[in-house]
Amino acid sequence: MDIILIKDVDNLGGANEVVKVRNGYARNFLIPQKLAIEASPSNMKQLEEKRKQLKKKEDLMLAGINQVIAKLKESPLKLTAKTGTSGKIFGSITSLQISRGIREQKGYEIDRRRISISDEVKELGTYKATIDFGNGQSTELEFEVVAE
């Protein structure tokens, strides 16, 4: 029996997939648990429409991400930090400070958990951080730490 999965099911498939299972498994478990629906012609048409809508939504999201990436690469981000006499900063620069800097200077809200810094930032200079947008989209952001 062919069914359309509504939710992800371990060892079977992900949501919006059409899979072939035994009749009893579908009728006694998957359909009553609201994990799947029967793959009738009308349900298949609904699935195709749902896939089209998801594709449009994903294309819009990718266009937005590409716009953000272009804006972030325009110029390096400048972060200020308190320093001692030798040029070392008190503490270190974290992803939270980079996130705040992006919000203030570039106008985009990026979650700090999506930002990873390659090196420990404990001195003045130019560094790189990686921002992961999901869906395989990521970019390197150059930022400069200057004395306050």
Helices and strands as residue ranges (DSSP letters): E 2-5, E 18-20, H 23-25, I 26-30, E 36-38, H 41-74, E 77-81, H 95-105, G 112-114, E 115-117, E 125-134, E 137-147
